Amino acid sequence: MKVLVMGLGLHGGGLECARFLRDRGAELTITDLRDEKTLAPSIESLESGGAGFAPARYVLGRHEMADFQGADLVIKNPGVRPDSPFLKAAPRIETDISLFLNEAPARIVAVTGSKGKSSASSAIFWALDRAYKAGGERRAFLGGNIAVSPLSFLGELRETDDVVLELSSWQLGDLRGRRKTREGRELPLLKPKAAVLTAIFPDHQDFYGGMEPYVADKRVIYEGQDQSDATIAWDDGWGKSFLAESRAAGLVCSSAPLAEGANGGWLESAEGPGLARLSGPVAAGLFGRRASSEPSVIEEIVPARLLIPGRHQKRNLLASGLALLALGLRPEEIRAGFETFAGIEHRMEMFRSSGGIHFYNDSAATIPEAAAQAVEALAALGGLVLVTGGTDKNLDFLPLARAAERAKAVALLAGTGSEKLRALLDAAGVAYLGPFDSIDAAAAAAIAAAASGDSVALSPGCASFGMFLNEFDRGRKWKAAISRLA
């Protein structure tokens, strides 16, 4: 079979597709608009494990129409627009996620959203892994948009396992309407036992051109669910529309106690715990228990004190906790997992303390609202020096500009987003340092502006294009600069 991988990339999806199909005897051609030097880590990784297989053919820095027309199968990178003329010439299109879902025997938990999806999916995996290691046959795996292709562990999976998939809007859009055949029956390709939708904000508007098409891709997450599954979403406008549309049992997340009879959870305050309530019929549908006429029981699932700061982190854990309830974990198992969850790299990651200053890497805050939430959380702890800015994605920077007023000092990274942010800061009379065209210069300025007891945080609110390969590269270079200079 002739396979064309469109977009080898650096995040692992294209690489794992290439490896997966090569190992099954495919004749591989790999095409990417990036050059060989940029893609060197992925190329080296693929070639180093290629002993005994025919070498792949590379077409880099361009795409050739003949390659698409002559392929039996084209593997699409999620970031490629579906209306690409090259894809229109392809006889069959798959992604690493579709290949995985077509064969995976395990139970699926799916997580999406504008921000919080990586933290929520990681927290669900953390709690599952901790609970399953305490006993039993189940195992937990984590993959998807979190830069781990699930194809990398497909061969290990059993029916008793759980897989947590973080899915971007692009990845979900590629799954719309897709089906698979099992034992002569046609089934939805994506049918998660629990589907979690975290906070929805404007994002990727340079790609979608509006919120409706962007959110339409998010809706695919519950497209294949039924009444035996659970959809978890917030009680805002978007969340209410998700819960009303989904055929699954709806579990609502709220910042206030739920009305009597509603199923879900809530945070009563920023300092308090997260509580959950499931009624008899919903509990019966999710857990296979007999419906009870007794009043529902309120359970604490998110501890009041966590290792990661910020109300937005508690929001992520509340949604995660409801998903874990739907999977059958007991409240005490959920609390125990969350008590030890320290967050993940590039998301409010406190990675160094020096001279009484705490340094944070929040490079995955790629929209203004996410950076504003980080400012709110860290400014509540004391003085904050904020490093922000970068490349615009056709977004509104007013939320970030307003939040920046709480910072002790602001340093800007050069980019089109920073130019929009500068105008707002100037109008509000907020001083700033830069813009700086290197991460080292921004780090040095931030360190100089900080004092003992302060926090210094990279929380860009922007895309990383231009100065960095991606947000992960940006975060790693920020940590390296701080390690050298602080």
RASULQUI-V43079 format. One record per residue. N is the residue number from 1. SS is DSSP state (H for helix, E for strand, L for the rest). PSI is psi in whole degrees, 0 to 359 (none if undefined). NEAR is the number of other ideal C-beta (glycine too) atoms within 12 Angstrom. Layout:
BEGIN
n->N ss->SS psi->PSI near->NEAR
n->N ss->SS psi->PSI near->NEAR
END
This chain:
BEGIN
n->1 ss->L psi->132 near->20
n->2 ss->E psi->119 near->26
n->3 ss->E psi->132 near->39
n->4 ss->E psi->120 near->45
n->5 ss->E psi->112 near->49
n->6 ss->E psi->95 near->45
n->7 ss->L psi->85 near->37
n->8 ss->L psi->317 near->41
n->9 ss->L psi->186 near->38
n->10 ss->L psi->359 near->28
n->11 ss->L psi->354 near->33
n->12 ss->L psi->336 near->34
n->13 ss->H psi->309 near->45
n->14 ss->H psi->321 near->44
n->15 ss->H psi->313 near->39
n->16 ss->H psi->325 near->37
n->17 ss->H psi->314 near->45
n->18 ss->H psi->315 near->47
n->19 ss->H psi->315 near->36
n->20 ss->H psi->313 near->36
n->21 ss->H psi->326 near->34
n->22 ss->H psi->316 near->31
n->23 ss->L psi->343 near->23
n->24 ss->L psi->12 near->20
n->25 ss->L psi->11 near->14
n->26 ss->L psi->150 near->29
n->27 ss->E psi->109 near->24
n->28 ss->E psi->134 near->40
n->29 ss->E psi->133 near->35
n->30 ss->E psi->125 near->42
n->31 ss->E psi->139 near->39
n->32 ss->E psi->142 near->36
n->33 ss->L psi->344 near->23
n->34 ss->L psi->160 near->28
n->35 ss->L psi->175 near->15
n->36 ss->L psi->322 near->19
n->37 ss->L psi->315 near->14
n->38 ss->L psi->321 near->20
n->39 ss->L psi->7 near->32
n->40 ss->H psi->316 near->20
n->41 ss->H psi->318 near->23
n->42 ss->H psi->319 near->36
n->43 ss->H psi->315 near->31
n->44 ss->H psi->320 near->16
n->45 ss->H psi->318 near->23
n->46 ss->H psi->314 near->32
n->47 ss->H psi->328 near->25
n->48 ss->H psi->336 near->14
n->49 ss->L psi->20 near->20
n->50 ss->L psi->14 near->20
n->51 ss->L psi->131 near->11
n->52 ss->L psi->357 near->9
n->53 ss->L psi->153 near->20
n->54 ss->L psi->137 near->18
n->55 ss->L psi->148 near->17
n->56 ss->L psi->153 near->34
n->57 ss->E psi->133 near->22
n->58 ss->E psi->132 near->27
n->59 ss->E psi->99 near->30
n->60 ss->E psi->150 near->27
n->61 ss->L psi->2 near->15
n->62 ss->L psi->170 near->16
n->63 ss->L psi->145 near->30
n->64 ss->L psi->124 near->23
n->65 ss->H psi->324 near->21
n->66 ss->H psi->328 near->16
n->67 ss->H psi->321 near->31
n->68 ss->H psi->321 near->32
n->69 ss->H psi->331 near->20
n->70 ss->H psi->357 near->21
n->71 ss->L psi->150 near->36
n->72 ss->L psi->330 near->22
n->73 ss->E psi->136 near->31
n->74 ss->E psi->129 near->41
n->75 ss->E psi->120 near->47
n->76 ss->E psi->131 near->39
n->77 ss->L psi->139 near->43
n->78 ss->L psi->329 near->37
n->79 ss->L psi->354 near->31
n->80 ss->L psi->131 near->33
n->81 ss->L psi->137 near->23
n->82 ss->L psi->341 near->26
n->83 ss->L psi->14 near->11
n->84 ss->L psi->131 near->22
n->85 ss->H psi->333 near->14
n->86 ss->H psi->318 near->29
n->87 ss->H psi->327 near->30
n->88 ss->H psi->338 near->17
n->89 ss->L psi->354 near->21
n->90 ss->L psi->137 near->30
n->91 ss->L psi->331 near->18
n->92 ss->L psi->136 near->20
n->93 ss->E psi->133 near->31
n->94 ss->E psi->170 near->39
n->95 ss->L psi->173 near->46
n->96 ss->H psi->327 near->46
n->97 ss->H psi->318 near->46
n->98 ss->H psi->321 near->39
n->99 ss->H psi->318 near->37
n->100 ss->H psi->309 near->37
n->101 ss->H psi->332 near->38
n->102 ss->H psi->338 near->25
n->103 ss->H psi->342 near->24
n->104 ss->L psi->128 near->34
n->105 ss->L psi->350 near->20
n->106 ss->L psi->166 near->32
n->107 ss->E psi->143 near->30
n->108 ss->E psi->137 near->44
n->109 ss->E psi->127 near->51
n->110 ss->E psi->139 near->52
n->111 ss->E psi->132 near->48
n->112 ss->E psi->181 near->50
n->113 ss->L psi->173 near->46
n->114 ss->L psi->314 near->39
n->115 ss->L psi->149 near->40
n->116 ss->L psi->350 near->48
n->117 ss->H psi->325 near->45
n->118 ss->H psi->317 near->46
n->119 ss->H psi->317 near->47
n->120 ss->H psi->313 near->55
n->121 ss->H psi->322 near->51
n->122 ss->H psi->322 near->45
n->123 ss->H psi->320 near->52
n->124 ss->H psi->313 near->54
n->125 ss->H psi->316 near->37
n->126 ss->H psi->312 near->36
n->127 ss->H psi->319 near->44
n->128 ss->H psi->312 near->42
n->129 ss->H psi->318 near->29
n->130 ss->H psi->316 near->28
n->131 ss->H psi->320 near->30
n->132 ss->H psi->329 near->25
n->133 ss->H psi->341 near->17
n->134 ss->L psi->350 near->17
n->135 ss->L psi->155 near->10
n->136 ss->L psi->174 near->18
n->137 ss->L psi->345 near->12
n->138 ss->L psi->151 near->25
n->139 ss->L psi->157 near->26
n->140 ss->E psi->143 near->39
n->141 ss->E psi->154 near->38
n->142 ss->E psi->132 near->36
n->143 ss->E psi->187 near->42
n->144 ss->E psi->223 near->48
n->145 ss->L psi->350 near->38
n->146 ss->L psi->15 near->37
n->147 ss->L psi->23 near->32
n->148 ss->E psi->109 near->30
n->149 ss->L psi->132 near->39
n->150 ss->H psi->345 near->43
n->151 ss->H psi->338 near->39
n->152 ss->H psi->340 near->30
n->153 ss->L psi->10 near->28
n->154 ss->H psi->318 near->30
n->155 ss->H psi->343 near->19
n->156 ss->H psi->346 near->17
n->157 ss->L psi->147 near->26
n->158 ss->L psi->166 near->19
n->159 ss->L psi->335 near->14
n->160 ss->L psi->0 near->16
n->161 ss->L psi->162 near->30
n->162 ss->E psi->136 near->40
n->163 ss->E psi->124 near->48
n->164 ss->E psi->120 near->46
n->165 ss->E psi->119 near->50
n->166 ss->E psi->127 near->48
n->167 ss->L psi->127 near->48
n->168 ss->L psi->168 near->39
n->169 ss->H psi->322 near->38
n->170 ss->H psi->316 near->33
n->171 ss->H psi->320 near->40
n->172 ss->H psi->318 near->41
n->173 ss->H psi->326 near->36
n->174 ss->L psi->347 near->36
n->175 ss->L psi->357 near->44
n->176 ss->L psi->125 near->25
n->177 ss->L psi->3 near->17
n->178 ss->L psi->143 near->27
n->179 ss->E psi->164 near->19
n->180 ss->E psi->161 near->24
n->181 ss->E psi->128 near->13
n->182 ss->E psi->119 near->16
n->183 ss->L psi->44 near->7
n->184 ss->L psi->0 near->7
n->185 ss->E psi->143 near->9
n->186 ss->E psi->126 near->14
n->187 ss->E psi->159 near->18
n->188 ss->E psi->140 near->31
n->189 ss->L psi->319 near->31
n->190 ss->L psi->113 near->40
n->191 ss->L psi->80 near->34
n->192 ss->L psi->141 near->46
n->193 ss->L psi->322 near->37
n->194 ss->E psi->129 near->45
n->195 ss->E psi->121 near->51
n->196 ss->E psi->128 near->56
n->197 ss->E psi->111 near->53
n->198 ss->L psi->194 near->47
n->199 ss->L psi->139 near->38
n->200 ss->L psi->123 near->34
n->201 ss->L psi->164 near->36
n->202 ss->L psi->128 near->33
n->203 ss->L psi->155 near->39
n->204 ss->L psi->34 near->31
n->205 ss->H psi->342 near->24
n->206 ss->H psi->337 near->22
n->207 ss->H psi->314 near->25
n->208 ss->H psi->328 near->25
n->209 ss->L psi->9 near->14
n->210 ss->L psi->162 near->16
n->211 ss->H psi->324 near->24
n->212 ss->H psi->311 near->17
n->213 ss->H psi->328 near->22
n->214 ss->H psi->310 near->33
n->215 ss->H psi->330 near->33
n->216 ss->H psi->322 near->22
n->217 ss->H psi->324 near->33
n->218 ss->H psi->324 near->45
n->219 ss->H psi->340 near->35
n->220 ss->H psi->339 near->38
n->221 ss->H psi->328 near->50
n->222 ss->H psi->8 near->42
n->223 ss->L psi->321 near->33
n->224 ss->L psi->5 near->32
n->225 ss->L psi->162 near->36
n->226 ss->L psi->192 near->21
n->227 ss->L psi->346 near->17
n->228 ss->L psi->356 near->22
n->229 ss->L psi->177 near->35
n->230 ss->E psi->137 near->46
n->231 ss->E psi->127 near->49
n->232 ss->E psi->125 near->55
n->233 ss->E psi->166 near->47
n->234 ss->E psi->165 near->39
n->235 ss->L psi->31 near->33
n->236 ss->L psi->186 near->23
n->237 ss->H psi->312 near->15
n->238 ss->H psi->315 near->28
n->239 ss->H psi->318 near->35
n->240 ss->H psi->323 near->22
n->241 ss->H psi->324 near->24
n->242 ss->H psi->311 near->39
n->243 ss->H psi->326 near->33
n->244 ss->H psi->328 near->18
n->245 ss->H psi->327 near->24
n->246 ss->L psi->142 near->33
n->247 ss->L psi->350 near->22
n->248 ss->L psi->170 near->37
n->249 ss->E psi->128 near->36
n->250 ss->E psi->129 near->38
n->251 ss->E psi->117 near->47
n->252 ss->E psi->140 near->37
n->253 ss->E psi->138 near->46
n->254 ss->E psi->159 near->31
n->255 ss->L psi->4 near->26
n->256 ss->L psi->157 near->18
n->257 ss->L psi->141 near->21
n->258 ss->L psi->151 near->28
n->259 ss->L psi->151 near->14
n->260 ss->L psi->132 near->11
n->261 ss->L psi->343 near->15
n->262 ss->L psi->146 near->26
n->263 ss->L psi->134 near->37
n->264 ss->E psi->217 near->45
n->265 ss->E psi->170 near->45
n->266 ss->E psi->158 near->35
n->267 ss->E psi->118 near->37
n->268 ss->L psi->333 near->22
n->269 ss->L psi->167 near->16
n->270 ss->L psi->333 near->23
n->271 ss->L psi->344 near->17
n->272 ss->L psi->179 near->21
n->273 ss->L psi->173 near->29
n->274 ss->E psi->130 near->44
n->275 ss->E psi->153 near->35
n->276 ss->E psi->149 near->44
n->277 ss->E psi->127 near->33
n->278 ss->E psi->131 near->38
n->279 ss->L psi->167 near->29
n->280 ss->H psi->307 near->21
n->281 ss->H psi->319 near->20
n->282 ss->H psi->318 near->32
n->283 ss->H psi->322 near->27
n->284 ss->H psi->318 near->21
n->285 ss->H psi->322 near->27
n->286 ss->H psi->320 near->35
n->287 ss->H psi->358 near->23
n->288 ss->L psi->21 near->11
n->289 ss->L psi->160 near->16
n->290 ss->L psi->134 near->12
n->291 ss->L psi->138 near->17
n->292 ss->L psi->145 near->16
n->293 ss->L psi->355 near->10
n->294 ss->L psi->153 near->13
n->295 ss->L psi->147 near->12
n->296 ss->L psi->155 near->25
n->297 ss->E psi->136 near->18
n->298 ss->E psi->127 near->23
n->299 ss->E psi->144 near->27
n->300 ss->E psi->123 near->29
n->301 ss->E psi->341 near->45
n->302 ss->E psi->118 near->45
n->303 ss->L psi->153 near->30
n->304 ss->L psi->324 near->20
n->305 ss->L psi->129 near->20
n->306 ss->L psi->166 near->36
n->307 ss->L psi->345 near->22
n->308 ss->L psi->135 near->36
n->309 ss->L psi->159 near->33
n->310 ss->L psi->136 near->39
n->311 ss->H psi->326 near->28
n->312 ss->H psi->332 near->42
n->313 ss->H psi->324 near->44
n->314 ss->H psi->324 near->41
n->315 ss->H psi->316 near->41
n->316 ss->H psi->318 near->47
n->317 ss->H psi->328 near->48
n->318 ss->H psi->312 near->49
n->319 ss->H psi->320 near->53
n->320 ss->H psi->319 near->51
n->321 ss->H psi->321 near->52
n->322 ss->H psi->322 near->53
n->323 ss->H psi->319 near->53
n->324 ss->H psi->324 near->52
n->325 ss->H psi->317 near->44
n->326 ss->H psi->334 near->44
n->327 ss->H psi->350 near->40
n->328 ss->L psi->4 near->27
n->329 ss->L psi->148 near->38
n->330 ss->L psi->152 near->21
n->331 ss->H psi->321 near->30
n->332 ss->H psi->327 near->21
n->333 ss->H psi->322 near->29
n->334 ss->H psi->312 near->41
n->335 ss->H psi->317 near->33
n->336 ss->H psi->321 near->26
n->337 ss->H psi->315 near->38
n->338 ss->H psi->330 near->43
n->339 ss->H psi->332 near->26
n->340 ss->L psi->4 near->21
n->341 ss->L psi->118 near->37
n->342 ss->L psi->13 near->22
n->343 ss->L psi->191 near->34
n->344 ss->E psi->166 near->35
n->345 ss->L psi->140 near->26
n->346 ss->L psi->2 near->38
n->347 ss->E psi->98 near->45
n->348 ss->L psi->44 near->46
n->349 ss->E psi->113 near->35
n->350 ss->E psi->105 near->32
n->351 ss->E psi->349 near->31
n->352 ss->E psi->145 near->27
n->353 ss->E psi->131 near->19
n->354 ss->E psi->130 near->20
n->355 ss->L psi->29 near->18
n->356 ss->L psi->4 near->17
n->357 ss->E psi->135 near->31
n->358 ss->E psi->131 near->30
n->359 ss->E psi->131 near->37
n->360 ss->E psi->144 near->44
n->361 ss->E psi->107 near->40
n->362 ss->L psi->43 near->50
n->363 ss->L psi->335 near->43
n->364 ss->L psi->358 near->44
n->365 ss->L psi->88 near->51
n->366 ss->L psi->6 near->44
n->367 ss->L psi->154 near->42
n->368 ss->H psi->322 near->42
n->369 ss->H psi->323 near->34
n->370 ss->H psi->317 near->44
n->371 ss->H psi->323 near->52
n->372 ss->H psi->321 near->38
n->373 ss->H psi->322 near->41
n->374 ss->H psi->318 near->52
n->375 ss->H psi->314 near->43
n->376 ss->H psi->315 near->32
n->377 ss->H psi->316 near->36
n->378 ss->H psi->327 near->39
n->379 ss->H psi->334 near->29
n->380 ss->L psi->343 near->20
n->381 ss->L psi->345 near->24
n->382 ss->L psi->202 near->23
n->383 ss->L psi->140 near->25
n->384 ss->E psi->128 near->41
n->385 ss->E psi->117 near->41
n->386 ss->E psi->127 near->49
n->387 ss->E psi->120 near->56
n->388 ss->E psi->175 near->55
n->389 ss->L psi->173 near->47
n->390 ss->L psi->222 near->46
n->391 ss->E psi->136 near->31
n->392 ss->L psi->148 near->34
n->393 ss->L psi->35 near->32
n->394 ss->L psi->49 near->24
n->395 ss->L psi->166 near->37
n->396 ss->L psi->121 near->24
n->397 ss->L psi->7 near->38
n->398 ss->H psi->318 near->22
n->399 ss->H psi->321 near->28
n->400 ss->H psi->320 near->46
n->401 ss->H psi->318 near->37
n->402 ss->H psi->317 near->24
n->403 ss->H psi->325 near->36
n->404 ss->H psi->340 near->44
n->405 ss->L psi->340 near->26
n->406 ss->L psi->348 near->29
n->407 ss->L psi->149 near->39
n->408 ss->L psi->323 near->30
n->409 ss->E psi->153 near->33
n->410 ss->E psi->129 near->45
n->411 ss->E psi->133 near->42
n->412 ss->E psi->138 near->45
n->413 ss->E psi->145 near->48
n->414 ss->L psi->145 near->30
n->415 ss->L psi->169 near->32
n->416 ss->H psi->327 near->26
n->417 ss->H psi->322 near->38
n->418 ss->H psi->327 near->40
n->419 ss->H psi->320 near->23
n->420 ss->H psi->320 near->30
n->421 ss->H psi->322 near->44
n->422 ss->H psi->317 near->30
n->423 ss->H psi->321 near->19
n->424 ss->H psi->320 near->30
n->425 ss->H psi->319 near->33
n->426 ss->H psi->317 near->17
n->427 ss->H psi->329 near->15
n->428 ss->H psi->357 near->21
n->429 ss->L psi->27 near->11
n->430 ss->L psi->120 near->27
n->431 ss->L psi->155 near->18
n->432 ss->L psi->160 near->36
n->433 ss->E psi->143 near->33
n->434 ss->E psi->204 near->32
n->435 ss->E psi->146 near->32
n->436 ss->E psi->139 near->29
n->437 ss->L psi->14 near->18
n->438 ss->L psi->150 near->23
n->439 ss->H psi->328 near->37
n->440 ss->H psi->318 near->24
n->441 ss->H psi->319 near->23
n->442 ss->H psi->319 near->42
n->443 ss->H psi->318 near->38
n->444 ss->H psi->318 near->24
n->445 ss->H psi->321 near->28
n->446 ss->H psi->318 near->43
n->447 ss->H psi->317 near->31
n->448 ss->H psi->331 near->20
n->449 ss->H psi->350 near->27
n->450 ss->L psi->158 near->36
n->451 ss->L psi->168 near->20
n->452 ss->L psi->134 near->15
n->453 ss->L psi->348 near->17
n->454 ss->L psi->166 near->31
n->455 ss->E psi->143 near->42
n->456 ss->E psi->123 near->49
n->457 ss->E psi->132 near->55
n->458 ss->E psi->111 near->54
n->459 ss->L psi->90 near->54
n->460 ss->L psi->324 near->53
n->461 ss->L psi->14 near->53
n->462 ss->L psi->164 near->46
n->463 ss->E psi->164 near->36
n->464 ss->L psi->356 near->34
n->465 ss->E psi->144 near->23
n->466 ss->L psi->289 near->24
n->467 ss->L psi->336 near->33
n->468 ss->E psi->163 near->31
n->469 ss->L psi->320 near->25
n->470 ss->L psi->180 near->30
n->471 ss->H psi->332 near->39
n->472 ss->H psi->319 near->30
n->473 ss->H psi->318 near->26
n->474 ss->H psi->314 near->41
n->475 ss->H psi->318 near->37
n->476 ss->H psi->321 near->25
n->477 ss->H psi->327 near->29
n->478 ss->H psi->314 near->48
n->479 ss->H psi->321 near->30
n->480 ss->H psi->321 near->21
n->481 ss->H psi->317 near->31
n->482 ss->H psi->319 near->36
n->483 ss->H psi->326 near->20
n->484 ss->H psi->324 near->16
n->485 ss->H psi->336 near->26
n->486 ss->L psi->none near->27
END
